[in-house]
Amino acid sequence: MQLVGGSKDSVLRIKLIQTTVFAATSLVIAGAISLATLMPLAASAYGMLFPYISISTIAVAVAAVAGLTAAGVVAPAVVQTRKSAIAVVRAD
């Protein structure tokens, strides 16, 4: 984006939006898969349909997903935007 006139702030803003969308999508998919696998197990083992998961466990999982996603998406963008756009794509 910097090669076509975008600023460093706009590149980082787009990366943050991508991180948010990716993390939210992965959390929804992971939640659906875990419920699909844990509901039959909890029903047969404990006689309840929904397993009990504490709020702190969910908060830690969401924070871990957000942190790892940000580290994988935003951190490389921060490093790349420190150099000029031409220096990043230049072949030596």
C-alpha positions in Angstrom: 0.0 0.0 0.0 2.9 2.4 0.6 4.0 1.9 -2.9 0.7 3.4 -4.2 0.7 6.3 -1.8 -0.7 4.9 1.4 0.8 6.2 4.7 2.4 4.0 7.4 -0.6 4.7 9.6 -3.1 3.5 7.0 -1.1 0.3 6.5 -1.1 -0.4 10.3 -4.8 0.4 10.5 -5.6 -2.1 7.8 -3.5 -4.7 9.5 -5.3 -4.1 12.8 -8.6 -4.5 11.1 -7.4 -7.7 9.4 -6.2 -9.0 12.8 -9.6 -8.2 14.4 -11.6 -10.0 11.6 -9.3 -13.0 11.6 -9.3 -13.4 15.3 -13.0 -13.0 15.6 -13.6 -15.5 12.8 -11.2 -18.0 14.3 -12.8 -17.7 17.7 -16.3 -18.3 16.3 -15.2 -21.3 14.4 -13.2 -22.7 17.4 -16.2 -22.1 19.7 -18.5 -24.0 17.3 -16.2 -26.9 16.9 -15.5 -27.2 20.7 -19.2 -27.1 21.5 -19.9 -29.7 18.9 -17.3 -32.0 20.4 -17.9 -31.1 24.1 -21.7 -31.2 24.2 -22.0 -35.0 23.6 -19.1 -35.7 26.0 -20.6 -33.5 28.7 -24.1 -35.0 28.2 -22.8 -38.6 28.5 -20.3 -38.0 31.3 -22.1 -35.5 33.5 -25.7 -35.5 32.4 -25.7 -31.8 31.3 -25.9 -30.5 27.8 -23.5 -27.5 28.0 -20.2 -27.9 29.7 -19.2 -25.3 32.3 -16.4 -23.1 31.3 -15.5 -20.2 33.5 -15.4 -16.6 32.3 -11.7 -16.3 33.2 -10.9 -19.3 31.0 -12.7 -17.8 28.1 -11.0 -14.4 28.6 -7.6 -16.0 28.7 -8.3 -17.9 25.5 -9.6 -14.8 23.7 -6.6 -12.8 24.9 -4.2 -15.5 23.7 -5.8 -15.7 20.3 -5.8 -11.9 19.9 -2.2 -11.7 21.1 -0.9 -14.4 18.8 -2.8 -13.1 15.8 -1.5 -9.6 16.4 2.0 -10.9 16.8 1.7 -12.7 13.5 0.0 -10.0 11.5 0.8 -6.6 13.0 4.4 -7.1 14.1 5.8 -7.8 10.6 3.9 -4.8 9.3 5.4 -2.6 12.0 8.9 -3.8 11.0 8.3 -3.3 7.3 6.8 0.2 7.7 10.0 1.4 9.4 11.8 1.3 6.1 10.7 3.1 3.0 8.4 1.2 0.6 11.1 1.0 -2.1 13.7 -0.4 0.3 11.3 -3.2 1.4 10.6 -4.5 -2.2 14.1 -3.8 -3.7 16.0 -6.8 -4.8 19.7 -6.6 -3.9 
